[in-house]
Amino acid sequence: MKSNIKNIVAGWKTTLLGVLIIAASIAYIFIVEESKVFQFAILLIVGIGFLFAPDTIVDGLRSLIKNNKDKKF
């Protein structure tokens, strides 16, 4: 548990991304009149996942995009 709390402060990129996704999911519920709970739940789960994820995930995705010259995944 302590490593998760430590990661929130040390891994600020994914923490910020997680907070933004959580805020967007909450705003989605209030702004969209015909909002779907399933979409809110998926955004919330992804946001919480990014909240506790290490920054190496973002660095890995960035290097994957940079090294993908032929646009094939």
Buried (B, 14 or more C-beta within 10 A) or exposed (E): EEEEEEBBEEBEBBBEBBBEBBEBBBEBBEEEEEEEEEEBEEBBEBBBEBBBBBBEBBEEEEEEEEEEEEEEE
